[in-house]
Amino acid sequence: MKSFALFKKDLHSELRTRYAINALVMFILVTISVILFSIGSEKISETLTGGLFWVVIFFSAMSGLSRAFVSEEERGTVLTLHLIASPNTIFSGKLLFNLILVFAMNIVIALLYSVLFDSFIIRNFSLFFLAFVLGNIGIAAASTIIAAIIAKTGSKGTLYPVLSFPILLPLILILLELTKFAIDGTVIGESLVELTVLVCYDVVILTASYLLFDFIWKD
């Protein structure tokens, strides 16, 4: 219950300031516009389009998900959170907020991609949907724990992408492979290894995050 209350607090704060939302919207529009201008009238392959899709998602996440705990430090509400909630409760609330933000962001990107890129054709939607959902969970979980790590550092803007890249790179690579399969129309049965790796990644990241957050938060 306290986790949901923390989520609502973050949601109301974000709707009031719109810092992350504005950053995400601008980054998505600018990135997709740059890709369109770079391509021009050239026709790119379906596989390359699928790869660019996750590249846009990765860098958009870098621009809007880093403030999960930084905002608490800036407002001076960290001590209050220490007093009223347990570390697991706080992490769950922040994770829920980032999950909603990631899903909203990536649904917008997927819709824009479908409209603007003719070669972005998904032939196995079920496989793409599974990869999309599991990928978003992994991105949100990894981004939340990284945001907690960098919250107390001096160079937050620089450190976030530096830490995110090696942690999210395996996830992005497996998502690129699954998106290629979905575009090619590969059946789910032939993608079980990749899907299993994706599920394992999410489980490992979530488990490690909950185990480590207690030490990070009390440091």
C-alpha positions in Angstrom: 0.0 0.0 0.0 2.8 2.4 0.9 4.5 1.5 -2.4 1.4 2.6 -4.3 1.2 5.8 -2.3 4.9 6.6 -3.2 4.0 5.8 -6.8 1.1 8.3 -6.7 3.3 10.9 -5.1 5.9 10.6 -7.9 3.2 10.6 -10.6 1.6 13.8 -9.2 5.0 15.4 -8.9 5.9 14.4 -12.5 2.5 15.6 -13.9 3.2 19.0 -12.1 6.8 19.5 -13.3 6.8 17.2 -16.4 10.6 17.1 -16.3 10.9 13.4 -17.4 7.9 13.5 -19.7 9.2 16.6 -21.6 12.7 15.2 -21.8 11.4 11.9 -23.2 9.0 13.5 -25.7 11.7 15.8 -27.0 14.3 13.1 -27.2 12.0 10.7 -29.0 10.9 13.4 -31.6 14.4 14.6 -32.2 15.9 11.1 -32.5 13.3 9.8 -34.9 13.5 13.0 -36.9 17.3 12.7 -37.2 16.9 9.1 -38.4 14.3 10.1 -41.0 16.4 12.9 -42.3 19.5 10.7 -42.4 17.7 8.0 -44.3 16.1 10.4 -46.7 14.7 8.6 -49.7 16.9 5.5 -49.1 15.1 2.3 -48.3 16.6 0.6 -45.3 16.2 -3.1 -44.4 13.6 -4.4 -42.0 16.3 -5.8 -39.7 18.1 -2.4 -39.5 14.8 -0.7 -38.8 14.2 -3.1 -35.9 17.6 -2.4 -34.6 17.1 1.4 -34.7 13.8 0.9 -32.8 15.6 -0.4 -29.7 18.5 2.1 -30.1 15.9 4.9 -29.8 14.4 3.2 -26.8 17.8 2.8 -25.1 18.8 6.4 -25.5 15.4 7.7 -24.6 15.5 5.7 -21.4 18.9 7.4 -20.6 17.3 10.8 -20.9 14.3 10.4 -18.8 14.7 7.6 -16.2 17.6 8.9 -14.2 15.7 11.1 -11.8 13.8 8.4 -9.8 16.0 9.1 -6.7 17.8 12.3 -7.8 14.5 14.2 -7.4 14.3 13.1 -3.8 17.8 14.3 -3.1 17.1 17.7 -4.7 13.8 18.2 -2.7 15.4 17.0 0.5 12.8 14.3 1.1 15.2 11.4 1.5 15.1 11.5 5.3 11.3 11.5 5.3 11.3 8.4 3.1 13.8 6.8 5.5 11.4 7.3 8.4 8.1 6.3 6.9 8.9 3.4 4.6 11.1 0.3 4.3 13.7 0.1 1.5 11.8 -2.6 -0.3 8.6 -0.4 -0.2 10.5 2.6 -1.6 12.1 0.6 -4.4 8.8 -1.0 -5.3 7.1 2.5 -5.6 10.0 3.9 -7.7 10.0 0.7 -9.9 6.2 1.0 -10.5 6.6 4.6 -11.6 9.4 3.8 -14.0 7.5 0.8 -15.3 4.5 3.0 -16.2 6.9 5.6 -17.7 8.8 3.1 -19.8 5.7 1.4 -21.1 4.1 4.7 -22.0 7.3 5.9 -23.7 7.9 2.7 -25.7 4.3 2.4 -26.8 4.5 5.9 -28.3 7.8 5.0 -30.0 6.3 1.8 -31.4 3.3 3.7 -32.8 5.5 6.4 -34.4 7.7 3.7 -35.9 4.7 1.9 -37.3 3.5 5.1 -39.0 6.8 6.6 -40.2 8.8 3.5 -41.2 7.3 1.4 -43.9 9.9 -1.4 -43.4 9.0 -1.8 -39.7 6.6 -4.7 -40.3 6.0 -7.2 -37.5 5.0 -10.6 -38.9 4.9 -12.4 -35.6 3.2 -10.0 -33.3 2.9 -12.4 -30.3 6.7 -12.8 -30.3 7.3 -9.1 -30.5 4.7 -8.5 -27.8 6.5 -10.9 -25.4 9.9 -9.3 -26.2 8.4 -5.8 -25.8 6.8 -6.5 -22.4 9.8 -8.4 -20.9 12.2 -5.9 -22.4 10.4 -3.0 -20.8 10.4 -4.7 -17.4 14.2 -5.2 -17.7 14.8 -1.6 -18.7 12.7 -0.2 -15.9 14.3 -2.5 -13.2 17.8 -1.8 -14.3 17.2 1.9 -14.7 15.7 2.2 -11.2 18.6 0.5 -9.4 21.1 2.5 -11.4 19.2 5.7 -10.5 19.5 4.8 -6.8 23.2 4.2 -7.1 24.0 7.6 -8.8 21.6 9.7 -6.6 24.2 10.6 -4.1 27.0 11.3 -6.5 28.2 14.6 -7.8 28.2 13.8 -11.6 24.8 12.3 -11.9 24.3 13.1 -15.6 27.6 11.6 -16.7 27.5 8.5 -14.4 24.1 7.3 -15.4 24.8 6.4 -19.0 28.2 5.0 -18.1 26.7 2.6 -15.6 23.6 1.9 -17.8 25.5 0.8 -20.9 27.2 -2.4 -19.7 24.1 -3.4 -17.7 21.5 -2.8 -20.4 23.7 -3.9 -23.3 23.0 -7.7 -22.9 19.2 -6.8 -22.7 19.3 -4.7 -25.9 21.3 -7.3 -27.8 18.7 -10.1 -27.0 15.8 -7.7 -27.8 17.4 -6.9 -31.2 17.6 -10.7 -31.9 14.0 -11.3 -30.9 12.8 -8.3 -32.9 14.6 -9.6 -36.0 12.8 -13.0 -35.4 9.4 -11.2 -35.1 10.0 -9.2 -38.3 11.0 -12.4 -40.1 8.0 -14.2 -38.9 9.9 -16.8 -36.8 7.5 -18.9 -34.6 7.8 -18.6 -30.8 8.9 -22.2 -30.5 12.1 -21.4 -32.4 12.8 -18.4 -30.1 12.5 -20.1 -26.8 16.3 -19.8 -26.0 16.2 -16.1 -26.5 13.0 -15.7 -24.5 14.4 -17.8 -21.7 17.5 -15.6 -21.6 15.3 -12.5 -21.5 13.2 -13.9 -18.6 16.4 -14.8 -16.7 17.8 -11.3 -17.2 14.6 -9.8 -15.7 14.6 -12.2 -12.8 18.3 -11.6 -12.0 18.0 -7.8 -12.3 14.9 -7.7 -10.1 16.4 -10.1 -7.5 19.7 -8.3 -7.4 18.0 -4.9 -7.1 15.9 -5.8 -4.1 18.9 -7.5 -2.4 21.2 -4.6 -3.0 18.9 -1.6 -2.6 18.8 -2.0 1.2 22.6 -1.3 1.3 22.4 1.5 -1.3 19.5 3.3 0.4 21.1 3.2 3.9 24.5 4.2 2.7 
